[in-house]
């Protein structure tokens, strides 16, 4: 005996059957469909306009709603924040405190328009307390002036630092990796703005 209720034997409706089904739903629907007669259309449009007016939003409501939606979409599908990306890129070589400091400073110095070397030093100055400004200038210069092959110089700087915890790095390695992270953060913040 053949079971006619088997879901695998269901076939899609033909175009004619689909149209008939839609017509039947329109007839049985409690909501009145679009009036095709011009004399009846005026009432229909007045009702539709009144319903739309009830849903009207102010410009401020629309703006705040859009900003909230954009923020939600960014968290779902957007790229990670600069701080998260910095943590991923520099792994354990930077402590969370250092990452937060560099990110916060980079966000502030990008808008100043100061020379790039000064921006990099400003990003790491609070982290590298025992360093003289002139020494940091010497270390920041290659990262700041690298235009061509910038990514290679950044990668070479990162690779020159041992892949160990921040606290176990030498002061020179801490300075190198901090300046490289600052350059990376400044570049990414600049690209986003």
C-alpha positions in Angstrom: 0.0 0.0 0.0 1.4 3.4 -1.0 1.3 6.2 1.6 0.2 9.4 -0.1 1.1 11.5 3.0 4.8 10.9 2.6 6.6 14.3 2.6 9.1 13.1 -0.1 6.2 12.6 -2.5 4.9 16.2 -2.2 5.4 18.1 -5.4 5.6 21.9 -5.7 2.4 23.6 -6.8 2.1 24.5 -10.4 1.8 28.2 -11.3 -1.9 27.8 -11.9 -2.5 26.0 -8.5 -0.4 28.6 -6.7 -2.4 31.5 -8.2 -5.6 29.8 -7.3 -4.4 29.3 -3.7 -3.5 33.0 -3.5 -6.9 34.1 -4.8 -8.6 31.8 -2.2 -6.5 33.3 0.6 -7.4 36.8 -0.6 -11.1 36.1 -0.6 -11.1 34.4 2.8 -8.8 37.0 4.4 -10.5 39.4 6.8 -8.4 42.3 5.5 -9.8 43.8 2.4 -7.4 43.5 -0.5 -6.4 46.3 -2.7 -9.5 47.7 -4.4 -9.3 47.5 -8.1 -12.3 49.7 -8.7 -11.2 53.4 -8.8 -14.3 54.5 -6.8 -13.2 52.3 -3.8 -9.5 53.2 -4.0 -9.9 56.6 -2.2 -11.0 55.0 1.1 -8.3 52.4 0.9 -5.5 55.0 0.4 -6.9 57.2 3.3 -6.8 54.1 5.6 -3.3 53.2 4.4 -2.0 56.8 4.9 -3.6 57.0 8.4 -1.9 53.7 9.4 1.4 55.0 8.1 1.1 58.3 10.0 0.7 56.3 13.2 4.1 54.7 12.5 5.9 57.9 11.7 9.3 58.5 13.4 11.0 61.7 14.2 14.4 62.3 12.7 16.0 61.8 16.1 14.2 58.5 16.6 15.2 57.3 13.2 18.9 58.4 13.7 19.1 56.7 17.1 17.4 53.6 15.8 19.8 53.4 12.9 22.8 53.9 15.1 21.6 51.1 17.4 21.1 48.8 14.5 24.5 49.6 13.0 26.2 48.9 16.3 24.4 45.5 16.5 25.4 44.6 13.0 29.0 45.7 13.6 29.1 43.3 16.6 27.6 40.5 14.7 29.4 40.8 11.3 31.8 43.7 11.7 35.5 43.5 12.0 36.9 43.2 15.5 37.7 46.3 17.4 41.2 47.8 17.2 41.8 46.5 20.7 40.7 43.0 19.9 42.6 43.0 16.7 45.7 44.3 18.4 45.4 41.5 21.0 45.1 38.9 18.2 48.0 40.3 16.2 50.5 40.6 19.1 49.2 37.7 21.1 50.9 37.3 24.5 53.8 39.6 23.8 51.7 42.5 25.0 49.8 42.5 28.3 46.2 43.6 28.3 47.1 46.8 30.1 49.6 47.7 27.4 47.1 46.9 24.7 44.5 49.2 26.3 47.0 52.0 26.8 48.2 51.8 23.2 44.7 51.7 21.8 43.5 54.6 23.9 46.5 56.8 23.1 46.4 55.9 19.4 42.8 57.0 19.2 43.8 60.3 20.7 46.9 61.1 18.7 45.6 60.2 15.3 43.5 63.3 15.3 46.3 65.6 16.3 48.1 65.6 13.0 51.5 65.4 14.6 54.3 63.6 12.8 54.0 59.8 12.9 57.1 59.2 15.0 55.7 61.6 17.7 52.4 59.7 17.6 54.1 56.4 18.1 56.1 57.7 21.0 53.0 59.2 22.6 51.3 55.8 22.4 54.0 54.0 24.3 55.4 56.7 26.6 53.2 55.7 29.6 54.1 52.0 29.0 57.9 52.5 28.7 58.6 54.6 31.7 62.3 54.1 31.9 63.1 55.2 28.4 64.6 58.5 27.3 62.6 60.4 24.6 65.7 60.5 22.3 66.1 56.7 22.5 62.4 56.2 21.6 62.9 58.6 18.7 65.7 56.4 17.3 63.6 53.3 17.7 60.4 54.8 16.3 62.1 56.4 13.2 62.3 53.2 11.0 58.7 52.4 11.8 57.5 55.9 11.2 59.3 56.5 7.9 58.7 53.2 6.3 56.4 53.9 3.4 57.3 51.2 0.9 57.5 47.8 2.5 55.8 49.1 5.6 54.3 45.7 6.3 57.6 44.0 5.9 59.3 46.3 8.4 56.5 45.9 10.8 56.6 42.1 10.5 60.4 42.1 10.8 60.1 44.2 14.0 57.5 41.8 15.4 59.5 38.8 14.4 62.6 40.2 16.1 60.9 40.0 19.5 60.7 36.6 21.2 57.2 35.1 21.4 57.0 35.1 25.2 55.0 36.9 27.9 55.3 40.7 28.2 56.9 40.5 31.7 59.6 38.1 30.4 60.7 40.3 27.5 63.8 42.5 27.9 63.2 46.2 28.0 64.5 46.6 24.4 62.1 43.9 23.2 59.2 45.6 25.1 60.1 48.9 23.4 60.3 47.3 20.0 57.0 45.4 20.2 55.2 48.4 21.8 56.3 50.7 19.0 55.3 48.1 16.4 51.9 47.7 18.0 51.5 51.5 18.2 52.3 51.8 14.4 49.8 49.0 13.7 47.1 50.7 15.8 47.7 54.2 14.4 47.5 52.8 10.8 44.3 50.9 11.5 42.6 53.8 13.3 43.6 56.1 10.4 42.1 53.7 7.9 38.8 53.6 9.8 38.4 57.3 9.9 
